[in-house]
C-alpha cells in the first residue's frame, strides 16, 4: 500500500474527528463555563468586597477594548505610492485614505510624524466624503528621500480616537524602487567621462541676515557711544557749526570791505557790509540789531571805538561822503564781531549743553 495514501487517510480521519469535537465542544462548554463564572463572581464578591469594584472596572475595560478591536477589525487604511520608482532628491507622492464610521474621530499624520526613510515636504488634505457606507478621509503626502536603498518601504497610520484612548491603525506596507542615475554601476571605472568646464554665472544674492546683524551692531555701537560721549560730541558739533558761520561771515565782510574803493558801488558795498554785520551780531546776541538805530546799538554794545565808527559809517551811507576813515570804521565793526565770537565760543565750551 502506498505510504502517502495511508498518511493521507489517517490525516483526514483525524481532521474529521477534530471538526466534530470542535463543533460540539462550544455547545457543551458554554453552559458549564457560564455557571462557573457566575459562581466565581458570587464567591469573589463575598470574600473580597473591597476589590470587587476594581475587578468590575477591569472587566469593563477589557470588554470595551474587545469591542473596539472588533469594530476596527477588517478596516485598515489604504496607503500607496503614486509612482513605482524614485530618484535621490526628487519628490514622490504617497496617498493615504481611510473609510470609517461617520461618528468616529480620526487623525492623519502631521509634520511631527517620523516618515523615515523619507522626509515630508508638504501634505494636502481632502474634504470628508460621507455616504451610506460611512465617511471617507484622504490625504496626499509629498515626500523626498536621500537614501540609496534599492527598496524603500513606508506604512503610515491613521489615529482613531475613542472615549478611552487613541488607536493607531496602519496601512499595508507599500514600497518603491530606487532608480539610480548611473544605470551600469559595475563598469563605472571604465566609463569615458565628459568634461564640462563652462562657467555658469550666478546672480549674487544679498545676505539679509548678515546685513541686519551689521546694522544692528552699528546701532548698538552708536547708542553706547552716544551714551558715554554724547555731551562732548554735541559740543564739538555746535562748535564746528559756530566756527563755520563765523568764517562765512568774515569772508563776505572782508570782500565787501575791500570793494568800498569802487566809485560806482562803493557806497552800496558799505551799506551791505553794515547790514551783514548787524545780522551776524543779531544772531550772536539774540537781539534785533537789524531794526535798531545807532543809539540803540550803542546802548546794547559797550565799546569805546563803536560810537565814532558808527557815526562815520552813517555819514558815508546817508550823506554819500566817503573818506579814508570809512575803511577803518568797518575794521572796527569786524574786530567787535570777532570779540563777540570769542566771547560766545568760550561760553559754549564751558556750557553743559
C-alpha positions in Angstrom: 0.0 0.0 0.0 1.2 3.4 -0.8 2.5 5.1 2.4 1.4 8.5 1.2 -2.2 7.3 0.8 -2.1 5.8 4.4 -0.8 9.0 5.8 -3.4 11.0 3.9 -6.3 8.8 5.1 -5.1 9.0 8.7 -4.8 12.7 8.5 -8.3 13.0 7.0 -9.7 10.8 9.8 -8.0 13.0 12.5 -9.2 16.2 10.8 -12.8 14.9 10.7 -12.7 13.9 14.4 -11.3 17.3 15.4 -14.1 19.0 13.4 -16.8 17.0 15.1 -15.2 17.7 18.5 -14.9 21.5 18.0 -18.4 21.8 16.6 -19.9 20.1 19.7 -17.4 21.4 22.2 -18.7 25.0 22.4 -22.3 23.9 23.0 -21.2 21.8 26.0 -18.8 24.3 27.4 -21.0 27.4 27.2 -23.4 26.4 29.9 -20.7 24.9 32.1 -18.3 27.9 31.8 -21.2 30.3 32.3 -22.2 28.6 35.6 -18.6 28.5 36.8 -18.1 32.2 36.0 -21.3 33.1 37.9 -20.3 31.1 40.9 -16.8 32.6 40.8 -18.2 36.2 40.8 -20.5 35.5 43.7 -17.7 33.9 45.7 -15.3 36.8 44.8 -17.9 39.4 45.8 -18.4 37.7 49.2 -14.7 37.1 50.1 -13.3 40.3 48.5 -15.9 43.0 48.8 -13.4 45.9 48.7 -11.8 44.7 45.5 -15.0 43.8 43.7 -15.4 47.3 42.2 -11.8 47.2 40.9 -12.3 43.8 39.2 -15.5 45.0 37.6 -13.8 48.1 36.3 -11.0 45.9 34.7 -13.6 43.7 33.1 -15.4 46.7 31.6 -12.1 47.9 30.2 -11.4 44.5 28.7 -14.9 44.3 27.2 -14.5 47.9 25.8 -11.1 47.0 24.3 -12.5 43.8 22.7 -15.5 45.7 21.3 -13.1 48.4 19.8 -10.9 45.7 18.3 -13.9 44.0 16.9 -15.2 47.3 15.4 -11.9 48.1 13.8 -11.2 44.6 12.6 -11.1 44.3 8.9 -11.0 48.1 8.3 -7.5 49.3 7.5 -6.3 52.5 5.8 -5.2 52.3 2.2 -1.8 53.7 1.6 0.2 53.5 -1.6 2.9 55.4 -3.6 1.6 57.1 -6.7 4.7 56.1 -8.6 6.7 52.9 -8.6 10.2 54.4 -8.5 12.1 57.3 -7.1 15.3 59.2 -7.5 17.5 60.9 -5.0 16.3 64.4 -4.1 13.1 64.2 -6.2 9.7 64.4 -4.6 7.3 61.5 -4.6 3.6 61.4 -3.7 2.0 59.0 -1.2 -1.8 58.6 -1.0 -3.5 57.7 2.3 -7.2 57.1 2.7 -9.4 55.6 5.4 -13.1 54.7 5.4 -14.7 54.7 8.8 -17.9 55.3 10.7 -19.3 58.8 10.5 -19.3 59.0 14.3 -15.6 58.3 14.7 -12.9 60.9 15.0 -9.7 60.2 13.2 -6.4 62.0 12.7 -3.8 61.7 9.9 -0.1 62.1 10.5 1.2 65.7 10.5 4.6 67.3 10.2 5.7 66.0 13.6 5.4 62.3 12.5 8.6 60.4 11.6 8.4 59.4 7.9 11.8 57.7 7.8 13.4 56.9 5.4 11.5 59.8 3.8 11.2 63.4 4.7 8.0 65.4 4.5 7.8 68.3 2.1 4.0 69.1 2.1 0.7 67.4 2.6 -2.7 68.0 1.1 -6.0 67.1 2.8 -9.3 66.5 1.0 -12.8 67.1 2.4 -14.5 64.2 4.1 -17.0 62.4 1.9 -19.9 60.7 3.7 -22.4 58.2 2.2 -24.3 55.1 3.2 -21.1 53.1 3.6 -19.6 55.6 6.1 -17.1 58.5 5.8 -14.0 58.6 3.7 -11.0 60.8 4.5 -7.9 61.0 2.3 -4.7 62.9 2.0 -1.7 63.1 -0.3 1.8 63.5 1.1 4.7 64.8 -0.9 7.8 63.1 0.3 11.5 63.2 -0.6 14.3 60.7 0.1 18.1 60.9 0.0 18.7 57.3 0.7 20.1 54.9 -2.0 18.5 51.7 -0.6 17.2 49.6 -3.5 13.7 49.1 -1.9 12.3 51.8 0.3 9.1 51.0 2.3 6.5 53.0 4.1 3.4 52.4 6.1 1.5 55.3 7.6 -1.0 55.0 10.4 -4.4 56.6 11.0 -5.2 57.5 14.6 -8.7 56.6 15.7 -9.9 58.2 18.8 -12.5 56.7 21.1 -13.7 57.5 24.6 -10.7 56.0 26.4 -7.7 56.0 24.1 -6.4 56.7 20.6 -5.6 53.7 18.5 -3.1 53.6 15.6 -4.3 51.6 12.5 -1.6 51.1 10.0 -2.0 50.9 6.3 -0.5 47.9 4.4 3.2 48.3 3.7 4.0 49.7 0.3 7.3 50.2 -1.3 9.1 52.0 -4.2 12.2 51.1 -6.1 15.2 53.3 -6.1 16.2 54.4 -9.6 19.9 55.4 -9.8 21.2 57.9 -12.2 24.1 55.6 -13.3 22.5 52.5 -14.8 25.6 50.3 -15.2 27.5 50.8 -11.9 29.7 47.7 -12.5 31.7 49.4 -15.2 31.8 52.8 -13.7 35.6 52.9 -13.6 35.9 52.3 -17.3 33.4 54.9 -18.4 34.5 57.7 -20.7 33.5 60.7 -18.8 32.8 64.0 -20.5 34.3 67.2 -19.2 32.2 70.3 -18.8 34.3 73.3 -17.7 31.9 76.0 -18.8 31.4 78.5 -16.0 27.8 79.3 -15.2 27.4 82.8 -13.9 25.4 83.0 -10.7 23.5 86.1 -9.6 24.7 87.4 -6.3 22.1 87.3 -3.5 22.2 89.8 -0.6 22.8 88.2 2.7 19.9 89.9 4.6 20.5 88.2 8.0 24.2 89.4 7.9 23.2 92.9 6.8 20.6 93.0 9.6 23.2 92.0 12.2 25.7 94.5 10.8 23.2 97.5 11.0 22.1 96.2 14.4 25.7 96.2 15.6 26.2 99.7 14.3 23.1 100.9 16.1 24.2 99.4 19.3 27.7 100.8 19.0 26.2 104.3 18.2 23.9 104.1 21.2 26.7 103.1 23.5 29.0 105.8 22.1 26.3 108.5 22.5 25.5 107.3 26.0 29.1 107.8 27.2 30.3 110.6 24.8 27.1 112.3 23.8 27.7 115.6 25.6 31.3 116.1 24.2 30.2 115.1 20.7 27.2 117.5 20.7 29.5 120.3 22.0 32.0 119.7 19.2 29.3 119.7 16.6 28.0 123.1 17.9 31.5 124.5 18.0 32.1 123.3 14.4 28.8 125.0 13.2 29.6 128.1 15.2 33.1 128.4 13.6 31.7 127.7 10.1 29.1 130.6 10.4 31.9 132.9 11.6 34.2 132.0 8.8 31.4 132.6 6.3 30.6 136.0 7.8 34.2 137.0 7.8 34.8 136.0 4.2 31.8 138.0 3.0 32.5 141.0 5.2 36.1 141.3 4.1 35.1 141.0 0.4 32.6 143.9 0.8 35.1 146.0 2.8 37.8 145.7 0.1 35.3 146.7 -2.6 34.5 150.1 -0.9 37.1 151.9 -3.1 34.9 151.4 -6.2 33.4 154.8 -7.1 30.2 153.2 -8.6 29.4 150.5 -6.0 31.5 151.7 -3.0 28.6 153.2 -1.0 26.4 150.2 -1.8 29.1 147.8 -0.6 29.5 149.8 2.6 25.7 149.5 3.3 25.8 145.7 2.5 28.7 145.3 4.9 26.9 147.1 7.7 23.7 145.0 7.2 25.8 141.8 7.2 27.5 142.9 10.4 24.1 143.6 12.1 22.7 140.2 11.1 25.7 138.4 12.5 25.7 140.3 15.8 21.9 139.8 16.0 22.5 136.0 15.7 25.1 136.1 18.5 23.3 138.4 20.9 19.8 137.2 20.1 18.6 140.8 19.8 17.0 142.6 16.7 20.1 144.6 15.7 18.9 144.9 12.1 16.0 147.2 13.3 18.0 149.1 16.0 19.0 152.7 15.5 22.6 153.8 16.1 21.7 154.9 19.6 20.1 151.5 20.4 23.1 149.7 19.1 25.4 151.8 21.3 23.2 151.0 24.3 23.5 147.3 23.8 27.2 147.1 22.8 29.7 148.6 25.1 32.8 149.6 23.2 34.8 152.9 23.1 35.5 152.7 19.4 32.0 151.9 18.3 30.4 155.5 18.5 32.9 157.1 16.2 32.8 154.2 13.8 29.0 154.2 13.5 28.9 158.0 13.0 31.4 157.7 10.2 29.5 154.9 8.6 26.2 156.8 8.9 27.8 159.8 7.2 29.0 157.6 4.4 25.7 155.7 3.9 23.2 158.6 4.3 25.4 161.5 3.3 27.2 160.0 0.5 30.5 161.2 1.9 33.3 158.6 1.6 36.6 159.1 3.3 39.6 157.0 4.4 38.0 156.6 7.9 35.3 154.5 6.4 37.5 151.5 5.9 38.9 151.9 9.4 35.3 152.1 10.8 34.4 148.9 9.0 37.6 147.3 10.5 36.3 148.4 14.0 33.0 146.6 13.3 34.9 143.5 12.2 37.0 143.4 15.4 33.9 143.9 17.5 32.3 140.9 15.8 35.4 138.8 16.4 35.5 139.7 20.1 31.8 138.7 20.4 32.5 135.5 18.6 35.3 134.6 21.0 33.1 135.5 24.0 30.2 133.3 22.9 32.6 130.5 21.9 34.1 130.4 25.4 30.6 130.3 26.9 29.7 127.3 24.6 32.9 125.4 25.6 32.1 125.8 29.3 28.3 125.1 29.0 26.8 121.7 29.8 24.9 121.5 26.5 
